[in-house]
Amino acid sequence: TRPSFHCVTACSSVPTTGSDRVPVLRINGEEIEYRVLKTRQNRNIRLTVSGRNGVRISAPRYVPERELHAMVSEKAEWILDRVREFEKLEDEQPRWQYRDGASVLLQGKWTPLRVETWQKNSGRIHLAEDRIVIQVPEHMRKRDDVLRDLFERWIRRWAAQELPRRMDYHASLMQLRHRRVSVRDQRSKWGSCSAAGNISLNMRLMLVPPETANYIIIHELAHLRELNHSPRFWHIVEQYCPDRRAHQRWLRDHGWLLEMGGPG
């Protein structure tokens, strides 16, 4: 059976493995690299354009690479349009910087940072009204790496408290029972649900709008009933999140920002 071919514009990424290749697609004089990922799990051919990971094509192992290149070439104009969209978004958005007066993304909003010095040897971070206040010793005040580490650890602690609480709330509404909930620092997924009912959530959900984070939670809970992305699955999601397409668009358009260090 010939695998079907899907084109996707997404913020999600596929973990890099040793099977990645980096061929080049030439479009109107421009060269665009794309990666090929072949795994046993792939049943269909999937072309993904994302802000963080560029152009990727995943396929079953038996599909010849020349056939994949031909398929990518057929979609050349679509690929170029998507790449330019992400470049435009990147140019328009503020950059992640860890210094006094800069802004970072928090719950979907660019939130100013205030860096203060204090007499203690360690750092502290907290929310104060509409800004994030970081207090560090004088010699750390301009250390971007120190400020970034403080921010990431703060996000991780907050996520570990907040996301399981929200998960329990939505599980109750949906009359579903999950097993273990873990919060992780992930670069490739917003969340996942195992066949055993264990759910993992990305700590970076604290950076997206709360309603969008709730969509991811509902999405993973729906997998407790349907461990797939069938029409039945999406019907469950839309029962509890009617605006799920708007949240998917937000993640698609802004997901590349969630590296906490700005675009690479």
Wavefront OBJ file of the C-alpha trace (Angstrom):
o trace
v 0.000 0.000 0.000
v 1.366 3.385 -0.994
v 1.767 5.691 2.042
v -0.202 8.934 2.045
v 1.572 12.310 1.940
v 0.816 15.099 4.440
v 2.082 18.693 4.464
v 2.189 20.333 7.884
v 3.193 23.753 9.157
v 4.069 23.220 12.796
v 6.056 24.315 15.786
v 6.562 20.784 16.986
v 9.774 18.990 16.199
v 10.971 15.482 15.490
v 13.963 14.334 17.550
v 17.116 14.129 15.476
v 18.496 10.614 15.030
v 21.362 9.033 13.194
v 19.061 8.418 10.215
v 18.767 12.148 9.432
v 20.048 13.335 6.053
v 20.505 16.935 4.975
v 19.801 17.235 1.230
v 19.296 20.642 -0.385
v 16.255 21.910 -2.269
v 16.851 24.699 -4.793
v 13.908 27.082 -5.197
v 14.138 30.159 -7.419
v 17.864 30.453 -6.803
v 17.525 29.868 -3.041
v 18.925 26.815 -1.279
v 16.870 25.291 1.536
v 18.141 22.329 3.529
v 15.665 19.658 4.567
v 16.059 16.606 6.770
v 14.863 13.099 6.016
v 13.824 10.900 8.935
v 12.957 7.262 8.287
v 11.657 5.059 11.083
v 9.703 1.836 11.449
v 6.899 3.735 13.152
v 6.198 5.987 10.157
v 3.319 4.699 8.071
v 2.829 7.811 5.952
v 5.036 10.493 4.430
v 4.883 13.741 6.395
v 6.427 17.050 5.347
v 6.805 19.530 8.223
v 7.965 23.143 8.120
v 8.680 24.683 11.521
v 10.396 27.739 12.888
v 12.728 25.797 15.157
v 13.623 22.806 13.005
v 13.257 24.016 9.435
v 12.044 21.554 6.799
v 11.722 17.860 7.643
v 10.235 14.904 5.848
v 9.464 11.699 7.749
v 8.639 8.494 5.921
v 8.552 4.703 6.164
v 11.960 3.104 5.717
v 11.053 1.427 2.434
v 10.366 4.678 0.524
v 13.359 5.527 -1.744
v 15.015 8.890 -1.088
v 14.727 9.883 -4.754
v 10.943 9.545 -4.401
v 10.993 11.722 -1.277
v 13.090 14.353 -3.065
v 10.601 14.368 -5.954
v 7.725 14.889 -3.511
v 9.552 17.722 -1.756
v 10.323 19.328 -5.128
v 6.627 19.235 -6.035
v 5.885 21.232 -2.874
v 8.748 23.699 -3.411
v 6.604 26.847 -3.633
v 4.586 25.866 -0.547
v 7.811 25.204 1.379
v 9.316 28.552 0.368
v 6.133 30.391 1.417
v 6.176 28.716 4.857
v 9.896 29.386 5.368
v 9.381 33.076 4.533
v 6.416 33.243 6.940
v 8.605 32.021 9.806
v 11.420 34.403 8.847
v 8.927 37.297 8.911
v 7.580 36.207 12.315
v 11.118 35.969 13.658
v 11.945 39.482 12.440
v 8.765 40.939 13.972
v 9.038 39.343 17.421
v 11.215 40.518 20.317
v 14.329 38.461 21.044
v 14.899 36.572 24.268
v 17.447 38.459 26.320
v 18.314 38.080 29.983
v 19.187 41.576 31.169
v 17.550 44.457 32.994
v 14.818 46.031 30.852
v 14.526 43.116 28.413
v 11.362 41.015 28.060
v 10.675 37.287 28.185
v 7.599 35.322 27.176
v 5.366 34.337 30.096
v 1.840 32.952 29.722
v 1.691 34.273 26.165
v 2.776 37.831 26.965
v 6.126 39.579 26.692
v 6.906 40.409 30.304
v 9.656 42.866 31.318
v 12.600 41.755 33.432
v 13.948 43.807 36.294
v 17.404 42.773 37.495
v 18.350 44.017 40.976
v 21.448 43.496 43.084
v 21.345 42.335 46.689
v 23.838 41.289 49.337
v 23.205 37.533 49.340
v 25.421 35.070 47.466
v 22.576 33.324 45.649
v 19.903 34.518 43.231
v 16.151 34.859 43.620
v 13.329 35.389 41.132
v 9.672 36.323 41.637
v 6.698 37.994 39.970
v 5.922 41.550 41.047
v 2.800 43.013 39.450
v 3.480 43.117 35.703
v 7.182 42.250 35.722
v 9.635 39.525 36.691
v 12.165 40.584 39.310
v 15.534 38.816 39.506
v 17.791 39.561 42.475
v 21.440 38.522 42.227
v 24.835 39.515 43.695
v 26.527 42.408 41.884
v 29.059 40.190 40.071
v 26.193 38.168 38.509
v 24.077 41.118 37.392
v 25.261 41.012 33.775
v 25.765 37.256 33.530
v 23.255 36.222 30.871
v 23.856 32.522 31.594
v 23.168 32.945 35.327
v 19.959 34.920 34.736
v 18.765 32.415 32.170
v 19.434 29.502 34.537
v 17.477 31.226 37.324
v 14.555 31.854 34.971
v 14.479 28.268 33.677
v 14.614 26.769 37.182
v 11.829 29.099 38.280
v 9.668 28.040 35.312
v 10.348 24.373 36.073
v 9.277 24.743 39.736
v 6.154 26.703 38.812
v 5.205 24.185 36.110
v 5.707 21.256 38.511
v 3.136 22.811 40.865
v 0.664 24.294 38.389
v 0.377 21.807 35.515
v -0.573 18.706 37.578
v -3.217 20.820 39.349
v -4.703 21.842 36.000
v -4.464 18.263 34.760
v -6.532 17.036 37.733
v -9.116 19.775 37.131
v -9.635 18.918 33.454
v -9.539 15.165 34.122
v -12.412 15.656 36.552
v -14.417 17.653 33.979
v -13.798 14.997 31.328
v -14.502 12.164 33.793
v -11.166 10.553 33.032
v -8.566 9.040 35.307
v -4.875 9.275 34.480
v -1.975 7.684 36.298
v 1.308 9.527 36.800
v 1.820 13.129 35.610
v 5.393 14.267 35.022
v 6.632 17.721 34.033
v 9.781 17.771 31.925
v 12.108 20.066 30.042
v 11.344 18.873 26.519
v 12.468 20.252 23.159
v 10.364 18.082 20.876
v 6.876 17.671 22.382
v 4.335 19.732 24.272
v 3.049 16.607 25.944
v 2.598 12.860 25.600
v 0.363 10.088 26.911
v 1.483 6.472 27.224
v -0.659 3.384 26.741
v -0.399 2.872 30.514
v -2.080 6.246 31.136
v 1.019 8.172 32.213
v 1.046 11.767 30.981
v 4.094 13.967 30.465
v 3.846 17.748 30.025
v 6.417 20.268 28.849
v 7.403 22.858 31.456
v 7.371 25.431 28.618
v 3.574 25.349 28.772
v 3.996 28.070 31.412
v 5.183 30.352 28.608
v 2.115 29.991 26.367
v -1.332 31.551 26.979
v -3.116 29.624 29.772
v -5.979 28.617 27.441
v -3.459 27.199 24.973
v -1.747 25.225 27.736
v -5.183 23.906 28.707
v -5.682 22.733 25.110
v -2.508 20.622 25.376
v -3.725 19.158 28.680
v -7.129 18.308 27.170
v -5.369 16.857 24.113
v -3.294 14.478 26.244
v -6.256 13.507 28.413
v -8.268 12.669 25.283
v -5.586 10.100 24.459
v -6.744 8.127 27.509
v -9.803 7.260 25.419
v -8.278 7.339 21.941
v -4.527 6.721 21.666
v -4.484 8.116 18.121
v -5.521 11.225 16.173
v -8.680 9.823 14.618
v -11.877 11.869 14.012
v -13.179 10.302 17.214
v -10.186 11.668 19.118
v -10.658 15.211 17.760
v -14.357 15.048 18.619
v -13.426 14.430 22.269
v -10.932 17.317 22.220
v -13.436 19.729 20.666
v -16.086 18.843 23.247
v -13.853 20.394 25.908
v -11.843 22.810 23.766
v -13.997 24.163 20.900
v -11.266 26.661 19.906
v -8.532 24.043 19.573
v -7.647 25.212 16.029
v -6.893 28.724 17.309
v -4.570 27.250 19.943
v -2.885 25.077 17.325
v -2.300 28.199 15.226
v -0.754 30.024 18.202
v 1.613 27.129 18.821
v 2.464 26.951 15.131
v 3.209 30.671 14.888
v 5.021 31.122 18.204
v 6.450 27.749 19.108
v 9.906 28.620 17.792
v 10.187 31.251 20.544
v 9.955 28.721 23.338
v 13.620 27.793 23.429
v 13.969 30.460 26.159
v 17.037 31.713 24.377
v 15.576 33.084 21.190
v 15.763 31.737 17.663
v 18.958 29.927 16.838
l 1 2 3 4 5 6 7 8 9 10 11 12 13 14 15 16 17 18 19 20 21 22 23 24 25 26 27 28 29 30 31 32 33 34 35 36 37 38 39 40 41 42 43 44 45 46 47 48 49 50 51 52 53 54 55 56 57 58 59 60 61 62 63 64 65 66 67 68 69 70 71 72 73 74 75 76 77 78 79 80 81 82 83 84 85 86 87 88 89 90 91 92 93 94 95 96 97 98 99 100 101 102 103 104 105 106 107 108 109 110 111 112 113 114 115 116 117 118 119 120 121 122 123 124 125 126 127 128 129 130 131 132 133 134 135 136 137 138 139 140 141 142 143 144 145 146 147 148 149 150 151 152 153 154 155 156 157 158 159 160 161 162 163 164 165 166 167 168 169 170 171 172 173 174 175 176 177 178 179 180 181 182 183 184 185 186 187 188 189 190 191 192 193 194 195 196 197 198 199 200 201 202 203 204 205 206 207 208 209 210 211 212 213 214 215 216 217 218 219 220 221 222 223 224 225 226 227 228 229 230 231 232 233 234 235 236 237 238 239 240 241 242 243 244 245 246 247 248 249 250 251 252 253 254 255 256 257 258 259 260 261 262 263 264
